[in-house]
Amino acid sequence: MEKEHYRIKKGTLTSKSYEIPFDFGIVTSVNESFFVELYINENFDLKIFTDRSTRKLDDYFKIKSLTEDNNLFEMYQLFITRIQPGVSKLNLTCYDKMKHTKLRRGPDNQIIESDHEDDKDVLHYLILEGLKLDFTDFTHKEIRRAGVLINEFDAYERDHTSFCININNILYNVTFSKSLESDDVNVEFNNDNGNGNAMSYSHFLEIKHDFVSLLSLINGAEVRVRKECTGAYYTVGRIDSEIVYTYSFDKIVNKRYSRFIPINNPFNRGDNILNTFYMFCFQNYKEWNEKINLNSIVFYLTGSEQSKSIEEKVFLQMIAFERLSTLYANSISGPKMIFSPEKEKYESIKDELVQVIEKHREVFGESYNTIKSKICNLNQIKRLNTTEKMYKIINDVGIEINADIENLVEKCRNSTIHEGEIGEGGQAILNLHILDELLREIILRLIKYDGPRDSINLLRSKHINGR
């Protein structure tokens, strides 16, 4: 269903090639993705876009204008989807975000600038989409009727989780809470708690991908930021502030969640798993991500969780396993290929070998070109093959290799990648569980997470809930 968000007035639509004035516009959304309908100033001739030889529509556009309430409105990475020269109208789709800034005005309607520009960079709230969380902390609610306290048996509601984010030994206090309007989760940065560690918006943008990626790993499915609230002032009790960024993407609907990290298990509420991750493991995650791009592995994991078939899930996760083991091996051993002898020294040797092969070309027949290419690359030696890389990362993080893991690495990997076969019946299900849990356990051990797990197969024989 289409929903209207803003009506904007006189502004400019700009790109690298164009600066287009418009008189009026309507900002709407469908499934949380944003669209804009602009009525272009008649002095600008839209017919220039009808000439395919000269028009330049490959660039993204951006909007800057005022809303009907005279607040500043900006929108980024817009792409033109429809041009109607006859009625001077453009339709655009947003692939990034919109920014709404409340403007304070004096009696003469002049804009009042803030005396504290640094305050504008403080992050106050986030809205997260896709997160499913069993909250750990209580809110006490009093119900009064005609001023008289009504005793209620259920006066406490478990509706939030508070924890710390540790970044370079600087602590930032945050609270995750239920949204009253949707299934989203609100995040409040407690910047007024006296410790002086206010999360700046610019700093958050630096850690944002790592923060969200780790949260997706914990969640067992994709998590994304829908809104960011920053600026010199904010609203208490409501997710709003001077500056609000709202991102344009289709609403996340996770049909399945991995339960390996038990954030929704009531028996693990006392563990405050979020605090364990962000207090003690987040810095480790950031450092490993710089080395081996853990975010990309989490991307594969969250994508595979929504797969429509077992085969698709195993295939995606096997690709992730190969990528993870290769990146890990390269990070500790250098390039995956070495040259012995060096290219310059091998050149003369190669020429002699090629001459010998050329002399006996008829003997090799149709295999001649294949043999010649192998000789050209004879000095290229792989440090480790794929199987060795997989065993190396498993051994380095201290996971005991059993028959199920051996089968996964020795047989299932090759048949999955090259033949599209993951096994039959119960063996296919076992391969699925072992691979999924193995990938997650490797990451958890890399970042030194020692909290609970909910293992079906990988850790069941040695641990209870992975402890």
N, C-alpha and C positions, 0 to 999 in steps of 0.2 A: 504494500500500500504506500502511495506517495504521501510524504509529509513535508509541509512547508516550514522552513526554519527562519529565513530572513527575507525582507524586501530591502533592496539596496538602491541608492539613488546616485546621481551623477558621479561617475568615476572613470577609470581608465583600464582597459584590457591591453596588456603589453606582452611582447615577446622580443626575441633578438631582431626580428625584422619589422614588427608593426607596433604602432601605438594607436589604439582604437578607442575613441571616446564613446561612452554610452550614457543614456539618460535614466535608465531604470533596469532593474533586474530582480529575479526571483530565485532564491536558493532553496532547493528541495532535496529530499533523500528518498531512496528506495532501498530497503534492506540495509540501511545505514551507509550506503554509498551516496556521495553528493553529486548533484547536477545543478547547472545554472542556465537560466534562460535570460538573455540580455537583449534589450532593445537599443540598437545602436543609433548614435546621433546621425541625423539625416545628412550632415555634411560629409560623412565618411561613406564612400561608395563601396558596398560589399561586392559589387560585380567584379572587382579586381581578383576575387578568389575563384571566379569561374574560368579564368584562363589557366589551364593546367601547366603551360610552359613557364609561367612567371610566378605563380602563387607559391608561397612558402608556408605550409601548414604542418611541417614536421616538428617544429619547435613547440615546446610547452609554453602556455600563456600563464599570466598571473593577473589577479584583480586587486585593485586598491580603490576603495570607495567609502561612503558612509552608509550606515543603516538608517531606517526611518527614525530611530531614536537618537540619531546624530552621534553614534559611536563608530569607531574606526573598524572597517571590515577589510580583511585581506584573504586571498585564496591562492594556492600555489599548485603548479603542475596540472593545468587545465588543458584539455585537448578538445578541439572543435569537432563536433560530431554531426552538426547540421547547419547549413547556411541557407537563409531565406532572404535574398536581396530585395524581393518585392515588398516585404514588410519590415525591412531593416532589422532582422532578428538573427541571433546566433544561439545555438545550443551547445553547451560544453559539458564534459565529464571531468570530475576532479580525481586525480590519482595520488594526491598527497594529503593536504590538510587545509583547514580554514582557521583564521586567527581573528578573534573578536576582542577588541580593546575598549574598555569603558573610558570615556573622556570626561574629566571633571571640568565643569565650566563655571565661570563667575557670573555675577548679576548682568554683566554686559555681554554674556554668551561667549566670552573669550575662553579658550582652553587654558586651564591651570596646570602648569607643569609641576611634577613632583620635585621637592627639595632634596630627596634622597634617591638618586638614580640607582644606587647599589641595591636598594630594596626591591627594585623591579625584577631582579634576577633570582629572587627566592621562589623555590618550588613549594606549593602548599598542598595540592591534591593531585591524585591520578584516578582515572577510572579504568579498571582492567576488565577485559572481556575473555571468556573462555575458562576462567579459573573456577574450579570446584573445590571448596575448602570447608572442612569441619572446624569451626572456630573453637578456640580454647579458653577464651576469657569471658567473664560475665559482666552484664550491666544490670544494676539494681533499679527497678522501676517502681515508683509509688503511684498508686491510683487513689485519687481523692474525689469524693462526691459531695458537693455543697460544702467544701472545705474540710470534710471529715475523711481521714485516712481509711480506706477500705482494705482490710486484711486479705491478702491473696496468698494462696499456697505457692503459686508460681511467680514470685516477685522477681526472680532472677532469670535473665535471658542470656544464653550463650551466643553472642552476636558479633564478637570481634577477637582479633589476635594481635597483640602488641609484641614487638621484637626490635632488635638492633641490627643495623647494617654496618659492618666493619670494613672501612676502606682505608688502607694504609694506616691502621691503628687509630683512625678517627671514627667515632661512633655517631650514627644518625638514628634517631628513634622514629619508628613508623608504626602505624596501626592500620590493619586491614579490617574492614567492616562490611556488613551486608548493605547493599543498596536497597533503598525503600521503593525504588521505581522499577527495578528490573532484576535479572539474575546476575548482574555485574557485581564486582567487588570494588569498593571505594578504598583508596589508600590515602591516609593523612600523614604528612610529615610534621612531626611534633617539634616545630622550630622554636617554640616559646617555653621549653621545659627547663631553661636555666643552664644547660650545658654549653650553650654558645655555638653549637654545631648545626647551623641551618644549612640544609641542602640547597645549593644554588641550582638554578635551572640549567645553566651552561655545564655544570659538573655532571648533572644527571644525564644530559645528552651524551656525554662522553662514556658513561657506563650503561646507558640504556639497553643496548643490544645484549650485553652480558647479563644484566639484571633480569630482563624478560626471558632470555634463553634458559638461564638457570631455573627460573620460575616455571617454565614450560616443562623442563625435565622433572622437577618436583611434582608438578601437576599431572604428569603422564599424558598430556595433550597440549595443544597449542594455546598460548596466552598472548594477547596483544594489548597495547595501550590504546584506548579509545580517546581519552581526554587528558590534557595536562593543564593544570591551573597554576599560574604564576602571577607575578606583579607585586606592586607596593602594598596592596591590601587584599583581603579575602573575606568571605562570609563564613561566620561560625555556624555550624549545624547544617550547612548546605554546601554542596560542591560547586563553588563559584569563586571567582576572584577578578582582579582587574583585567588580566589577560588570560584568555582561554583558547587553547589549541584543540581542535577536534579533527580527528583523522578520518579519512574517507576510505573505507573498505567494507566489503560485505560482512554482515554479522557472522561471527564465529559460532558454529553449532557443532560442538564435539559430541559425537555419538558414543564414543568409547574413551575410557581413561585407563592407563596402566596403573595397577595397584602396587607396583613394586616398592614405591616410597609411600607409606601408609598415612598420608595426610588426612584421609577421610575415615580412618579406623578409630572409633571411639576409645579403644583400648590404648591408643597412642597419644591421646590429648595431652597428657602430662609431659610428654617428651618435647613439646613445642618445637616441632621439626623445622619450622621456618627460621626460628632463632638459631638453631644449630647450623643450618646452611649459611645464613647470611652473616652470622657472627663469626663463625670459625672456618668456613669453606669458601666464601665468596672471593676473597683475595686469591686463593689457590686456583679457583675456577678462572678468574681473569688472567692469571699468569699462564695457565695451561692453554687457554684459548688463544693467546698471542703466539704460542709455540705451534699448536696443532689444530687450530680452528675448531674447537669443541662446539661452537655455535652451529656449524654445518652438520655435525653428527646429530645434535639435538633436533635440528630441522628434519633430518631423515627419520628419526625416531618418532617425532610427533606426527609426521605425515603418514608413516606406516601404520600408526595406531588407528587411523580412520580408513584404512584400506578395505576394499569390498571383498577380498578373498584372502585365504591363508597364503596362497602362492605369491600374491602381490606383496603382502607384508614381509614374508621371508626374503623375497628378492630385494626389496628396498633396504632391509636391514643388513643383508649380506653385502650390498654395495657400501653401506655405512661402515661395516666391519673392515672391509678391505681398505677403505679410505682412512679410517682411524689407525689401523695397524701400519699402513704405509707412512702416514704423516708422523706417527710416533717414531718409527724406525729412522726416518730422515732427520728428525729433530735431534736424535742422539748419535747418529752415525754419519751424518753428512749426506751428500748426494747419493741417490739410489744406484748410480752407475759410476764405475771407475774405469780408467783406460790404462791397460798394461799390455805392451808398452804405450807411452804417450803418443798422441796423434801424429806428431811430427816424425818421431822415430819409426813409427809403424808404416808410414807412407811408402818408403822404399821396399819394405818387406811385403807389403800388400801388392805392389806392382809385380814383384817376382812371382808371388803366388798366383795372381791373375793370369800371368803369362803361361804358367804351367797348366792351369785349367783351360786356357784358350787353346793350347797345343793339343789337348785331349777332348776338345769340345764334342766331337761326335760320340765319344764314349758316354758322356753324361746325357746326351739327347735332350729331352724336354726339361730335365732337371738342371740344365746349365745355368739359367738365370738365377735359380734359387741358390745353387751352390756359390755362384759368384757373389750374390748379396751377403751370404753368410761370411765369406772371406773378407769382404769389405768391413764387416762389423766384428771380426774375430777378436779384436783387442778390447771389446766392450764387455765388461764383467759385472754382473749384478751382485751387489753386496749381499742381499738376502732375497730369496724368492718369497712369494706371497705366504706360503705355509709357514716358513720360518719367521716372517714378520708377525704373523698372528700368534704363534707360540711365544715369541719374545715378549709382546706386550702382556699376554696372559701371565707368563712367569714373573715379569718385572713387578706387576701389581700384587703378586702373591696369591693368585687363584689356583687351587689345586686342580691339576688336569686329570680328569677321569675319562672313562670310556665314552660318555656322551659328548664331551668336548672334543675328544679325538675324532669321533665320527663326524662331528660338525665341521672340523677343520680339514680332515683328510678326504672325506667323501662328499658330504652335503654341499660344501662350498663349490666344488668343481661341477657337480651335477646341477646345482641351482643356477650358476652363472652361465654355463655352456650348454646345458640341455633343458633348463627350465623345470627340472624335477626336484622336488623337495622331500621325497619319500612318500610312503603310502600309509594310510590309516593312522594308527597310533604313533608310528614313527614320525610322521609329518608333524603331528601336534607336539611331540616331544622336541623335535628340532626347532619348532617355532618358539617354544617356551625357553629352551636353553639359549638360543641366539639372542632373544629379547633381553633376558635377564643378564646374560654375559656382557652385552654392550653397556647396559646400565650400571652393572657392578664395576666394570673397568673404569668408567668415568667417576663413580663414587669413590673408588680407591685412589684414583689419581688426585682428586681434590681433598682427600683425607676426611671424608665423611664417615663417622663411626656410629651413626644413629641407627634406628630400626629399619629393617626391610621386610617386605611380605613376599618371600620367595616360594614359588610353587615347586621348582625342581633344583635349581642351581645350588642353593644353600641349604636345602631342607635336610640333607643327611648330616651336616655338621653343626648347623646353627638353628636356633629358634628365632624366627623373625630377623635373621641376619645378625644377631648380636654375637 
